[in-house]
């Protein structure tokens, strides 16, 4: 149990190059970006490490009581496998009781943290609902590592000082440069956590399973729905990008970020929802861009206060706006109104593309993306009605608005012919 994993090289072989080149044509990549993606996608659990830090079916018997439930006496969420101090379940198959506990953990996490999103998941068929919850838990944890104080534990690692994590950081810095927008300690800690998060992801595409309930459930999801790993890797890469970048010079630069943190979500979800026409992937990509652009506009002030500007700098400059002004009140500023008008127009164009996704999905699943699109469309319309005023409180929907909208969307998508 105490034996540590060996430091691994990150081969940039032909198979890996093919893997990371599975990008939509709208993304503009440089050779340097491709090498960065290759390095990130090469993170794996080594075979030697699997044998060194595995547990056996015999040991499972002693841990059985630890995964009988996921809610503690005080109502807190409990990792059902927290007493297992190894990262890998080495048996070829995970016992059904463990898998059920892993899914239960993911669904409870989603109920607690997904807010509006869970209401768009809960009417899915049971198998798809659980799959979406497992995927949401994966996204939530990655985001919490990058943006919040959540600490993800990889049993046996030494955190930022782990030899593998340090080697990965050094290789990244050779390509990107040592230019983190965070203080050194926070940057190294978060990057190490995301590195080991990738290690856990690799188990979802290998013969072995992580003892993290999120990745145990995710492994079952990617197997049943044949979800490409590149979508998962790209999302983690988007979280890593937040450690290095807090400004985007052009919309093309911003698009790449939005694709990673949002379009990959749409592309993964449609594999679970079910579709037959390959055009669905193009519209799922647009769906992610629309939702992320709406998030960006809604959160302008909050992001600016964190020294993060997700609006294209060249377009702000075109309208005569200095990025430093975004933490001020520009609600009556004609420059801002003109900028917002253009930005909303672009976001709406992606919304109309995304709408073409719905008829291509299995009818039993359409409600889920339709509800999310409707919620975000309403937020964007509110911002538009307020002439771009996002400076006086967060623009959001009331509970009554969400419930009414959800009922209308559910009726339309499940019972009316489209």
Backbone torsions as a table, in degrees:
resi	resn	phi	psi	omega
1	UNK	NA	-31.8	-173.9
2	UNK	-89.3	-10.9	-178.5
3	UNK	-65.6	135.4	-174.2
4	UNK	-93.7	154.2	176.6
5	UNK	-70.2	145.9	178.7
6	UNK	-76.2	152.7	174.2
7	UNK	-70.6	131.7	-177.0
8	UNK	-110.1	148.6	171.1
9	UNK	-76.0	161.7	178.6
10	UNK	-116.2	89.7	-175.0
11	UNK	-68.0	136.5	176.7
12	UNK	-105.1	64.5	-173.3
13	UNK	-87.6	175.9	-174.4
14	UNK	-62.6	-39.7	-179.2
15	UNK	-62.8	-40.2	179.9
16	UNK	-69.1	-40.3	177.7
17	UNK	-58.4	-44.1	178.1
18	UNK	-61.2	-38.6	-178.6
19	UNK	-62.0	-48.1	-173.9
20	UNK	-82.2	-9.3	178.4
21	UNK	-87.4	3.3	178.7
22	UNK	-79.8	66.4	-177.8
23	UNK	-115.7	148.6	173.6
24	UNK	-61.2	149.4	-175.7
25	UNK	-65.4	-18.3	-178.9
26	UNK	-70.7	-18.9	179.5
27	UNK	-82.9	132.5	179.4
28	UNK	-104.4	112.2	-176.2
29	UNK	-113.1	146.2	174.1
30	UNK	-100.1	162.4	176.4
31	UNK	-55.1	-36.4	178.9
32	UNK	-65.0	-41.7	177.8
33	UNK	-61.9	-40.3	179.4
34	UNK	-62.0	-40.8	179.3
35	UNK	-66.0	-36.9	176.6
36	UNK	-63.1	-44.9	178.8
37	UNK	-62.9	-38.6	179.6
38	UNK	-64.2	-42.3	178.3
39	UNK	-61.1	-45.1	-178.5
40	UNK	-64.9	-42.3	-176.2
41	UNK	-72.5	-13.6	-177.4
42	UNK	-84.3	-3.3	-179.0
43	UNK	-70.1	123.3	-176.8
44	UNK	-141.4	158.8	164.7
45	UNK	-79.9	125.1	-179.4
46	UNK	-77.7	154.8	179.6
47	UNK	-60.5	-41.5	179.5
48	UNK	-61.7	-40.7	-179.3
49	UNK	-66.3	-36.4	179.2
50	UNK	-58.6	-45.5	-178.7
51	UNK	-71.3	-30.9	-176.2
52	UNK	-74.6	-31.2	-172.7
53	UNK	-123.8	37.9	180.0
54	UNK	-98.0	164.5	172.3
55	UNK	-120.1	163.6	-175.2
56	UNK	-113.2	166.8	177.7
57	UNK	-60.8	-34.0	178.6
58	UNK	-62.1	-43.0	179.6
59	UNK	-66.7	-29.9	179.8
60	UNK	-58.8	-37.4	-178.4
61	UNK	-57.1	-39.8	-179.7
62	UNK	-72.2	-17.3	-178.1
63	UNK	-102.2	-1.1	-170.4
64	UNK	-53.2	-39.9	-177.4
65	UNK	-65.9	-20.4	-175.4
66	UNK	-73.9	-18.3	179.4
67	UNK	-121.4	38.4	176.2
68	UNK	-83.6	-17.1	-179.6
69	UNK	-159.2	164.7	-177.7
70	UNK	-121.4	5.2	179.1
71	UNK	-122.3	125.3	-178.2
72	UNK	-80.9	179.0	-177.4
73	UNK	-63.7	-28.4	179.3
74	UNK	-94.1	10.4	179.4
75	UNK	83.8	7.4	-178.4
76	UNK	-79.7	154.3	176.5
77	UNK	-77.7	130.0	-177.4
78	UNK	-119.7	132.1	172.2
79	UNK	-67.7	116.8	-176.1
80	UNK	-66.4	-14.0	-178.1
81	UNK	-115.1	21.5	-173.8
82	UNK	-63.6	-21.4	179.5
83	UNK	-85.3	-4.3	177.0
84	UNK	-89.9	112.2	-171.6
85	UNK	-96.1	33.8	177.3
86	UNK	-133.0	145.2	-175.7
87	UNK	-80.3	-12.5	-171.2
88	UNK	-126.8	134.2	167.7
89	UNK	-94.9	111.2	-167.9
90	UNK	-86.4	-12.2	180.0
91	UNK	-68.9	156.1	-175.8
92	UNK	-65.3	-34.3	179.4
93	UNK	-124.1	144.2	175.8
94	UNK	-85.5	131.8	177.9
95	UNK	-56.9	142.2	-178.2
96	UNK	-54.6	-34.5	-179.8
97	UNK	-62.7	-38.4	179.3
98	UNK	-68.9	-43.1	-179.1
99	UNK	-64.5	-41.2	177.9
100	UNK	-61.5	-41.6	179.4
101	UNK	-65.2	-38.6	179.5
102	UNK	-63.3	-45.2	178.2
103	UNK	-64.6	-39.7	179.5
104	UNK	-62.1	-39.2	177.8
105	UNK	-62.4	-45.9	-178.7
106	UNK	-64.5	-40.0	-179.8
107	UNK	-68.8	-39.7	178.7
108	UNK	-66.2	-40.2	176.6
109	UNK	-60.0	-42.9	-179.4
110	UNK	-64.3	-43.2	178.1
111	UNK	-58.4	-38.4	-175.3
112	UNK	-79.6	-33.3	-169.1
113	UNK	-115.6	-15.8	-174.3
114	UNK	-81.6	-19.3	179.0
115	UNK	58.0	-120.6	-178.1
116	UNK	-58.3	-34.6	-174.2
117	UNK	-62.4	-39.2	-177.1
118	UNK	-61.8	-33.1	178.8
119	UNK	-66.6	-22.5	175.8
120	UNK	-88.3	-11.3	179.2
121	UNK	-94.2	-32.5	-163.3
122	UNK	-68.1	-17.3	179.1
123	UNK	-94.1	3.3	176.0
124	UNK	-70.5	155.5	170.8
125	UNK	-53.2	149.8	-171.1
126	UNK	-51.6	-47.3	-176.2
127	UNK	-64.9	-38.6	179.6
128	UNK	-73.8	-35.2	178.0
129	UNK	-61.6	-46.9	-179.7
130	UNK	-64.7	-38.1	178.7
131	UNK	-64.3	-44.5	179.1
132	UNK	-64.3	-38.3	178.3
133	UNK	-64.1	-40.4	177.8
134	UNK	-63.3	-42.4	179.5
135	UNK	-67.8	-40.3	177.5
136	UNK	-59.6	-42.9	-179.5
137	UNK	-59.9	-40.1	176.2
138	UNK	-59.6	-48.9	-179.6
139	UNK	-64.2	-42.0	-178.6
140	UNK	-61.8	-45.3	-179.2
141	UNK	-64.9	-41.8	178.7
142	UNK	-61.4	-44.3	-179.9
143	UNK	-65.8	-39.9	-179.7
144	UNK	-65.4	-35.6	176.5
145	UNK	-64.6	-46.8	-174.6
146	UNK	-72.0	-40.9	-169.4
147	UNK	-109.9	-16.3	-175.7
148	UNK	-123.8	-161.3	-175.6
149	UNK	-100.6	10.5	-179.6
150	UNK	-62.4	135.6	178.5
151	UNK	-112.9	114.7	179.6
152	UNK	-91.8	129.3	-174.9
153	UNK	-102.6	129.8	172.9
154	UNK	-112.7	106.7	-175.5
155	UNK	-52.6	130.7	176.7
156	UNK	92.7	-10.1	-178.8
157	UNK	-87.1	160.9	177.3
158	UNK	-106.1	26.2	177.9
159	UNK	63.8	-137.9	-176.7
160	UNK	-64.1	-21.0	180.0
161	UNK	-91.3	0.1	178.4
162	UNK	-62.7	134.2	-177.6
163	UNK	-54.7	-41.5	179.3
164	UNK	-66.1	-43.6	179.9
165	UNK	-63.1	-40.3	179.0
166	UNK	-66.4	-41.5	179.4
167	UNK	-62.6	-41.3	178.4
168	UNK	-63.0	-44.8	180.0
169	UNK	-61.9	-43.1	-179.0
170	UNK	-64.1	-39.6	178.1
171	UNK	-67.3	-39.2	176.6
172	UNK	-62.3	-43.4	-177.1
173	UNK	-67.8	-26.2	174.1
174	UNK	-64.1	-32.6	-178.4
175	UNK	-91.6	-39.5	-175.5
176	UNK	-95.2	-32.2	-172.0
177	UNK	96.1	157.4	179.5
178	UNK	-85.5	79.8	-172.3
179	UNK	-133.0	39.8	-179.2
180	UNK	-63.2	146.3	178.4
181	UNK	-89.3	1.8	178.7
182	UNK	-108.1	166.6	173.3
183	UNK	-66.0	155.8	-170.5
184	UNK	-56.9	-45.2	-176.9
185	UNK	-65.3	-45.4	179.8
186	UNK	-64.2	-43.5	179.8
187	UNK	-59.3	-49.4	-177.4
188	UNK	-65.1	-37.6	179.9
189	UNK	-66.3	-47.7	-177.7
190	UNK	-67.4	-39.9	179.2
191	UNK	-64.3	-39.0	177.7
192	UNK	-64.4	-41.8	178.6
193	UNK	-62.9	-41.9	179.2
194	UNK	-68.3	-32.7	175.7
195	UNK	-61.4	-48.1	179.5
196	UNK	-72.5	-25.4	172.6
197	UNK	-62.2	-39.1	174.7
198	UNK	-65.5	-37.2	176.6
199	UNK	-56.9	-46.7	178.4
200	UNK	-61.8	-41.7	178.7
201	UNK	-58.6	-38.9	-177.6
202	UNK	-59.4	-28.2	179.9
203	UNK	-68.9	-23.7	178.4
204	UNK	-70.5	-14.0	-179.3
205	UNK	-122.4	26.0	-179.8
206	UNK	-134.0	175.5	-179.0
207	UNK	-71.4	-9.6	-174.1
208	UNK	-111.2	164.0	-176.8
209	UNK	-120.3	144.0	173.8
210	UNK	-74.1	150.5	173.6
211	UNK	-89.8	5.8	170.0
212	UNK	-79.5	124.2	-175.7
213	UNK	-58.9	-31.9	179.3
214	UNK	-62.6	-45.4	-176.3
215	UNK	-81.6	-24.0	173.7
216	UNK	-65.1	-45.5	177.5
217	UNK	-68.5	-40.4	-178.6
218	UNK	-61.3	-37.4	178.8
219	UNK	-58.8	-42.2	178.3
220	UNK	-65.2	-38.1	-179.7
221	UNK	-64.7	-50.5	-176.2
222	UNK	-66.2	-28.2	177.5
223	UNK	-71.6	-45.5	-175.8
224	UNK	-73.5	-31.3	-175.1
225	UNK	-110.7	4.7	174.4
226	UNK	53.4	54.9	-177.2
227	UNK	-89.0	125.1	-179.1
228	UNK	-62.1	137.7	179.9
229	UNK	-63.9	-29.5	-175.6
230	UNK	-57.2	-32.4	178.2
231	UNK	-65.1	-40.3	-179.5
232	UNK	-70.6	-44.3	178.4
233	UNK	-60.5	-41.9	-178.4
234	UNK	-63.5	-37.3	178.7
235	UNK	-63.4	-44.1	177.7
236	UNK	-63.7	-36.7	177.6
237	UNK	-61.9	-37.9	176.4
238	UNK	-61.7	-38.3	177.1
239	UNK	-67.8	-38.9	175.5
240	UNK	-63.8	-38.1	179.7
241	UNK	-57.6	-34.5	179.2
242	UNK	-64.7	-20.4	177.0
243	UNK	-77.8	-21.4	-175.0
244	UNK	-110.2	-22.8	-169.5
245	UNK	-129.8	129.3	173.1
246	UNK	-130.3	13.8	176.6
247	UNK	-144.6	145.5	178.2
248	UNK	-128.5	118.9	-172.7
249	UNK	-69.6	-42.4	-176.2
250	UNK	-129.6	169.0	177.1
251	UNK	-67.4	-33.0	176.5
252	UNK	-58.5	-41.0	177.4
253	UNK	-63.5	-44.6	-179.7
254	UNK	-65.9	-37.8	-179.3
255	UNK	-58.8	-42.1	-179.2
256	UNK	-60.6	-42.5	177.8
257	UNK	-64.8	-46.9	-179.9
258	UNK	-60.8	-39.5	177.5
259	UNK	-57.8	-46.7	-175.0
260	UNK	-66.3	-44.7	-172.9
261	UNK	-91.3	-11.3	-176.1
262	UNK	-133.3	-46.4	179.8
263	UNK	-64.5	-35.7	177.8
264	UNK	-62.6	-28.8	177.3
265	UNK	-67.5	-46.9	177.4
266	UNK	-61.3	-41.5	-179.0
267	UNK	-65.7	-36.3	176.6
268	UNK	-71.1	-44.0	-177.4
269	UNK	-60.6	-38.9	-177.3
270	UNK	-68.8	-24.7	174.9
271	UNK	-66.0	-32.7	178.2
272	UNK	-80.7	-42.0	-180.0
273	UNK	-61.3	-42.6	-177.4
274	UNK	100.2	129.5	178.2
275	UNK	-155.4	161.9	-179.6
276	UNK	-119.1	-28.7	-178.0
277	UNK	-91.9	125.5	-178.6
278	UNK	-62.6	-18.0	177.2
279	UNK	-61.0	-20.0	179.6
280	UNK	-57.5	-32.3	-177.7
281	UNK	-67.3	-40.0	178.0
282	UNK	-62.3	-42.9	-177.9
283	UNK	-73.0	-31.3	176.0
284	UNK	-66.7	-36.9	176.0
285	UNK	-62.0	-45.1	179.3
286	UNK	-63.8	-37.3	177.9
287	UNK	-56.5	-47.5	179.5
288	UNK	-62.8	-42.1	-180.0
289	UNK	-62.7	-44.8	179.0
290	UNK	-57.4	-48.6	-176.5
291	UNK	-67.1	-38.6	-178.8
292	UNK	-71.2	-37.9	176.8
293	UNK	-63.1	-37.8	177.1
294	UNK	-64.7	-44.3	176.2
295	UNK	-57.5	-45.7	-177.3
296	UNK	-60.4	-45.8	-179.3
297	UNK	-66.9	-43.6	179.7
298	UNK	-60.1	-36.3	-171.7
299	UNK	-102.6	20.7	-176.1
300	UNK	-53.0	-49.7	-175.3
301	UNK	-67.7	-46.8	179.4
302	UNK	-58.5	-43.7	179.6
303	UNK	-66.4	-42.1	-179.6
304	UNK	-61.6	-37.2	177.9
305	UNK	-66.4	-23.2	175.9
306	UNK	-94.5	12.7	-178.9
307	UNK	61.5	38.2	176.8
308	UNK	-124.8	124.9	178.2
309	UNK	-118.6	111.9	-179.2
310	UNK	-101.5	12.1	175.5
311	UNK	-96.4	140.9	-178.0
312	UNK	-59.7	124.5	-175.5
313	UNK	-64.5	-36.3	-178.7
314	UNK	-66.7	-31.4	179.6
315	UNK	-78.2	-34.1	172.4
316	UNK	-61.9	-43.9	179.9
317	UNK	-62.7	-39.4	178.5
318	UNK	-57.0	-34.1	-179.8
319	UNK	-95.2	7.5	176.3
320	UNK	75.5	24.6	-177.7
321	UNK	-105.8	126.5	173.9
322	UNK	-84.2	134.7	-179.6
323	UNK	-53.4	-32.3	-179.6
324	UNK	-64.8	-19.2	-179.1
325	UNK	-76.5	-13.0	-174.0
326	UNK	-69.9	-16.6	175.7
327	UNK	-87.7	0.6	177.1
328	UNK	-98.0	-177.9	178.6
329	UNK	-94.9	103.7	179.5
330	UNK	-105.5	17.0	-172.7
331	UNK	-60.1	-29.7	179.7
332	UNK	-103.4	8.1	-176.9
333	UNK	-83.7	122.9	-177.9
334	UNK	-63.6	-30.7	178.1
335	UNK	-62.7	-44.9	-179.4
336	UNK	-66.0	-42.6	179.9
337	UNK	-58.9	-40.6	179.6
338	UNK	-67.8	-41.9	178.8
339	UNK	-62.3	-47.9	-177.6
340	UNK	-62.2	-38.3	178.7
341	UNK	-58.4	-44.8	178.0
342	UNK	-65.6	-42.5	-176.5
343	UNK	-65.6	-43.7	179.0
344	UNK	-64.9	-39.3	177.8
345	UNK	-58.9	-41.4	178.2
346	UNK	-66.4	-45.4	179.7
347	UNK	-60.4	-40.6	179.4
348	UNK	-64.3	-34.0	179.3
349	UNK	-64.1	-36.1	176.4
350	UNK	-72.9	-32.1	176.5
351	UNK	-62.2	-45.4	-178.7
352	UNK	-66.9	-33.3	172.4
353	UNK	-65.1	-44.0	-177.3
354	UNK	-62.3	-33.0	179.8
355	UNK	-59.4	-27.5	-179.8
356	UNK	-71.3	-10.9	178.0
357	UNK	-70.8	-38.3	-168.1
358	UNK	-56.7	-47.6	-179.0
359	UNK	-65.8	-15.1	-178.3
360	UNK	-87.4	-8.2	-177.3
361	UNK	-94.0	157.6	172.5
362	UNK	-56.1	133.8	-174.3
363	UNK	-57.8	-34.8	-178.1
364	UNK	-66.1	-15.8	-176.1
365	UNK	-107.8	-10.9	-170.8
366	UNK	-61.8	-32.9	-176.4
367	UNK	-56.5	-39.5	-173.6
368	UNK	-59.3	-58.6	178.7
369	UNK	-68.1	-32.5	-179.9
370	UNK	-62.5	-40.7	179.2
371	UNK	-65.5	-44.4	179.3
372	UNK	-62.2	-42.9	178.0
373	UNK	-61.7	-41.6	-178.4
374	UNK	-64.8	-42.8	179.0
375	UNK	-60.3	-48.8	-176.6
376	UNK	-71.0	-34.9	175.7
377	UNK	-61.6	-39.4	179.8
378	UNK	-67.4	-38.6	176.2
379	UNK	-62.2	-45.0	-179.6
380	UNK	-63.3	-40.4	178.8
381	UNK	-65.0	-36.2	177.5
382	UNK	-64.8	-42.5	178.1
383	UNK	-62.9	-41.6	178.8
384	UNK	-63.1	-42.7	180.0
385	UNK	-64.5	-31.6	179.4
386	UNK	-86.6	11.9	178.3
387	UNK	59.7	34.5	175.8
388	UNK	84.6	11.7	-179.0
389	UNK	-78.1	100.0	174.5
390	UNK	-113.5	18.1	-173.1
391	UNK	-100.7	-4.5	-178.2
392	UNK	-123.1	69.0	-179.7
393	UNK	90.3	154.5	-178.6
394	UNK	-71.3	130.9	177.0
395	UNK	-77.1	120.8	-178.1
396	UNK	-151.5	169.7	179.9
397	UNK	-93.4	145.5	174.9
398	UNK	-74.8	164.5	178.4
399	UNK	-60.3	-40.7	179.8
400	UNK	-64.0	-41.1	178.7
401	UNK	-62.4	-43.8	-178.6
402	UNK	-65.8	-41.6	-179.0
403	UNK	-66.5	-42.9	179.0
404	UNK	-63.6	-45.3	-179.2
405	UNK	-64.6	-41.7	-179.6
406	UNK	-60.8	-42.4	-179.7
407	UNK	-64.1	-42.5	-179.9
408	UNK	-65.3	-43.5	-179.4
409	UNK	-65.8	-42.1	-179.5
410	UNK	-60.5	-45.6	-179.9
411	UNK	-62.2	-44.4	-177.5
412	UNK	-65.1	-45.3	-173.1
413	UNK	-79.5	-27.0	-176.9
414	UNK	-95.5	-28.6	-170.6
415	UNK	-121.6	-21.0	-179.7
416	UNK	-93.4	144.9	178.0
417	UNK	-78.8	132.4	179.6
418	UNK	-105.4	NA	NA
